[in-house]
Amino acid sequence: MLLRVFLRYRRTLILSAALVVSFLFMTLQVRQEGPLVDLVERGLVLTVTPFLKVYAAVTSGASRLWTNYVDLRRVGAENLRLQDEVAALREEVGRLTEAGLENSRLRRLLDLPAGLEFDLVTAQVIAKDTTNWFKIIMINKGSGARVERNMPVISTEGLVGRVVEVMPWAAKVQLLTDPVSSVGALLQEQRVTGLVTGDRGQTATVKYLPLMAEVRVGDVVLTSGMGGVFPKGIPIGTVTAIHRKSGALFQEAAIQPSVDFGRLEEVLVVTGQRGPGPPGGPRGPGVVRR
């Protein structure tokens, strides 16, 4: 049993015994000087030194390993903190970028054509009727902002449509591309009138144009002001094709709307018209309510 314990812990026992003997001989050296003491001391030094070197190396390595582990944990925590900061800064940059783009769009909304002056209410598009080719949109202003049924809705590019249903804090807008929509139209160059109706796509058609009118591709189509719903002079679109059917009393023209309805985000509801601008110069966009 003792032999098994000795064999199992022999290195520890030998090192401990060597240290004890070394301590005793150091004490003996202090008390008595002699050749025997010197010889034994040298032997002990030669025997114990390798063990002491190994012990020092192991202790130093363990200390460095622990220090590196602590530093690594510290670096990991700092890395996580920096990642959180980067994510927060990216979110802030995205928010500021979107706010800048929205501000730019709203500024363009107020840059109306010369000679037009309206009372306006700005509104955001909050929903689109995806089941009907974007023919109806929902805006975030309603009767609480003095929005009423049949009020015209415009954007920077031109005519969007008209309000068809009003709720206290929202309203539905029928786009001019809706097949059941109709808008009195005026060709800017020829000064002839017609009626714009929507198609099943993202285009519209000007109907009831006189046969003798020289309609050309590229002609600009404006609201005529007839019917009492849409003020005169708002851009509707541009002629892309002319259709003259044999035996028909009128000709028709396909138009591409000025407004990109798929990218519509903000609109202006025309709550009233303040009158034409003064001769000789443009007037501002009138009163705008946010």
C-alpha positions in Angstrom: 0.0 0.0 0.0 2.8 2.4 1.0 4.7 1.5 -2.1 1.8 2.2 -4.3 1.3 5.6 -2.7 5.0 6.3 -3.1 5.0 5.3 -6.8 1.9 7.4 -7.5 3.2 10.6 -5.8 6.9 9.9 -6.1 7.7 13.2 -7.9 5.9 15.3 -5.3 7.5 13.4 -2.4 11.0 13.6 -3.9 10.7 17.4 -4.6 9.3 18.0 -1.1 12.0 16.0 0.6 14.7 17.8 -1.5 13.3 21.1 -0.4 13.2 20.1 3.3 16.8 18.7 3.1 17.9 21.9 1.3 16.4 24.0 4.0 18.1 21.9 6.8 21.4 22.2 5.1 21.1 25.9 4.6 20.4 26.2 8.3 23.4 23.9 9.0 25.6 26.1 6.7 24.8 29.1 8.8 25.8 27.3 12.0 28.7 25.3 10.7 31.0 25.7 7.7 32.8 22.7 6.2 33.7 20.7 3.1 30.9 18.2 3.7 28.3 21.0 3.9 29.5 22.5 0.7 29.4 19.2 -1.1 25.9 18.4 0.0 24.7 21.9 -0.8 26.0 21.7 -4.4 24.4 18.3 -4.8 21.1 19.6 -3.6 21.3 22.7 -5.8 22.1 20.5 -8.9 19.2 18.2 -8.0 16.5 20.8 -7.2 17.3 23.4 -9.9 15.6 21.5 -12.8 12.5 21.1 -10.8 12.5 24.8 -9.8 13.0 25.8 -13.4 10.1 23.6 -14.5 7.9 25.0 -11.7 8.8 28.6 -12.7 8.1 27.9 -16.3 4.7 26.3 -15.6 3.8 29.1 -13.2 4.7 31.8 -15.7 2.9 30.0 -18.6 -0.3 29.6 -16.5 -0.1 33.3 -15.5 0.3 34.4 -19.2 -2.6 32.0 -20.2 -4.9 33.5 -17.6 -3.9 37.0 -18.5 -4.6 36.3 -22.2 -7.9 34.7 -21.3 -9.0 37.8 -19.3 -7.9 40.1 -22.2 -9.8 37.9 -24.7 -12.9 38.1 -22.6 -12.4 41.9 -22.4 -11.9 42.2 -26.1 -15.0 40.1 -26.8 -17.2 42.3 -24.6 -15.8 45.4 -26.2 -16.5 43.9 -29.7 -20.1 43.2 -28.8 -20.5 46.8 -27.5 -19.0 48.2 -30.7 -21.3 46.0 -32.8 -24.3 47.4 -30.9 -23.0 50.9 -31.5 -22.6 50.3 -35.2 -26.1 48.9 -35.5 -27.6 51.9 -33.6 -25.6 54.3 -35.8 -26.7 52.5 -39.0 -30.3 52.7 -37.8 -29.9 56.5 -37.1 -28.3 57.1 -40.5 -31.2 55.2 -42.2 -33.8 57.2 -40.3 -32.1 60.5 -41.1 -31.7 59.5 -44.8 -35.4 58.7 -45.0 -36.3 61.9 -43.2 -34.2 63.9 -45.7 -35.8 62.1 -48.7 -39.3 62.8 -47.3 -38.4 66.4 -46.7 -37.2 66.7 -50.3 -40.4 65.2 -51.6 -42.5 67.5 -49.5 -40.6 70.5 -50.8 -41.2 69.4 -54.4 -44.9 69.0 -53.6 -45.1 72.7 -52.9 -43.4 73.6 -56.2 -46.6 73.9 -58.2 -46.8 75.3 -61.7 -47.0 79.1 -62.1 -50.5 80.5 -62.1 -51.9 77.8 -59.8 -52.7 78.7 -56.2 -54.6 76.3 -54.0 -55.5 75.7 -50.4 -53.8 72.4 -49.8 -53.6 69.6 -47.2 -50.5 67.3 -47.3 -51.1 63.6 -46.7 -49.2 60.4 -46.8 -50.2 57.3 -48.7 -50.8 54.6 -46.1 -52.4 51.8 -48.2 -52.9 50.7 -51.8 -55.5 48.5 -53.3 -53.3 45.7 -54.7 -56.3 43.7 -55.9 -57.3 46.4 -58.4 -54.0 47.4 -60.0 -53.4 50.3 -57.6 -56.7 52.1 -58.6 -57.5 53.1 -55.0 -55.1 54.5 -52.4 -55.7 55.4 -48.8 -54.3 58.6 -47.3 -53.9 59.5 -43.6 -56.0 62.7 -43.7 -59.8 62.8 -43.4 -62.7 64.9 -42.3 -60.7 65.9 -39.2 -58.3 67.8 -41.6 -61.3 69.3 -43.6 -60.9 66.7 -46.4 -64.2 66.2 -48.3 -65.6 63.9 -51.0 -64.7 64.8 -54.6 -61.8 66.9 -53.6 -58.9 66.7 -56.2 -55.7 65.0 -55.2 -52.4 66.0 -56.8 -48.6 65.4 -56.5 -45.4 67.0 -57.7 -45.9 65.5 -61.2 -49.5 66.2 -61.7 -53.0 64.9 -61.1 -53.5 61.8 -58.9 -57.3 61.5 -58.7 -60.1 62.5 -56.4 -61.4 61.7 -52.9 -64.3 59.2 -53.1 -64.7 58.2 -49.4 -63.9 60.2 -46.2 -63.4 59.0 -42.6 -62.4 61.1 -39.6 -58.7 60.3 -39.9 -58.3 58.8 -43.4 -59.8 59.0 -46.9 -59.9 56.8 -50.1 -58.6 58.3 -53.3 -59.7 57.0 -56.7 -56.8 57.2 -59.2 -57.3 58.7 -62.6 -56.3 55.3 -64.1 -59.4 53.7 -62.6 -61.7 52.5 -65.5 -64.7 54.2 -63.9 -62.8 57.5 -63.4 -63.4 60.5 -65.8 -61.6 63.8 -65.9 -62.2 66.7 -68.3 -59.0 67.1 -70.4 -57.4 69.8 -72.5 -54.6 69.3 -75.1 -52.1 72.1 -74.3 -51.0 72.7 -77.9 -54.2 72.1 -80.0 -56.5 73.6 -77.3 -59.1 70.9 -77.9 -61.0 69.2 -75.1 -61.8 65.6 -74.4 -62.5 63.2 -71.5 -59.8 61.1 -69.8 -60.8 57.7 -68.5 -58.6 55.0 -67.0 -57.5 51.7 -68.6 -56.9 48.4 -67.0 -53.2 49.0 -66.7 -51.3 52.0 -65.6 -52.3 54.2 -68.5 -55.4 56.2 -69.5 -57.2 57.3 -72.7 -58.4 60.7 -73.9 -61.8 60.2 -75.6 -64.1 62.4 -77.7 -61.3 64.4 -79.4 -62.4 66.1 -82.6 -61.5 64.3 -85.8 -60.0 67.4 -87.3 -57.7 68.0 -84.4 -54.0 67.4 -85.2 -53.1 65.3 -82.1 -49.5 64.3 -82.0 -47.5 61.9 -79.9 -45.8 63.9 -77.1 -48.7 66.4 -76.7 -49.2 67.4 -73.0 -52.7 66.8 -71.6 -54.0 69.1 -68.8 -57.2 69.3 -66.8 -59.8 71.4 -68.6 -61.5 72.7 -65.5 -64.9 71.6 -66.8 -67.2 69.7 -64.5 -66.4 71.7 -61.4 -64.3 69.0 -59.7 -60.7 69.5 -61.0 -59.2 72.9 -61.4 -57.9 73.9 -64.8 -54.2 73.4 -65.8 -53.1 70.4 -63.7 -50.9 68.1 -65.7 -52.5 64.7 -66.5 -50.0 63.0 -68.8 -48.5 62.8 -72.3 -49.9 61.4 -75.5 -48.3 58.1 -76.5 -50.5 56.9 -79.4 -53.5 58.2 -81.5 -56.4 56.0 -82.5 -58.7 56.9 -85.4 -61.4 54.3 -86.0 -63.1 54.2 -89.4 -66.6 55.7 -89.3 -66.1 57.1 -85.7 -67.2 60.6 -84.9 -64.2 61.2 -82.6 -60.6 60.2 -82.3 -58.9 58.9 -79.2 -55.4 59.1 -77.8 -53.5 56.9 -75.3 -51.7 58.8 -72.6 -49.0 58.0 -70.1 -49.9 59.6 -66.7 -47.5 62.2 -65.3 -47.6 60.5 -61.9 -45.9 57.2 -61.2 -48.6 55.7 -59.0 -46.4 52.7 -58.0 -44.0 55.1 -56.2 -46.5 57.5 -54.7 -45.8 58.3 -51.1 -47.1 61.8 -50.4 -50.0 63.7 -52.0 -51.7 67.1 -51.7 -55.5 67.4 -51.3 -56.9 70.5 -53.0 -59.4 71.9 -50.4 -59.9 75.1 -52.3 -58.7 77.3 -55.2 -57.6 80.8 -54.4 -57.7 82.1 -58.0 -55.2 82.5 -60.8 -51.9 84.1 -60.3 -51.4 87.8 -61.1 -50.3 88.8 -64.7 -46.6 88.9 -65.2 -45.4 86.5 -62.6 -46.1 83.3 -60.8 -47.7 83.0 -57.4 -47.0 80.6 -54.6 -48.9 77.5 -53.7 -51.2 79.2 -51.3 -52.1 77.9 -47.9 -50.7 74.5 -47.0 -51.9 72.6 -44.0 -49.8 69.7 -42.7 
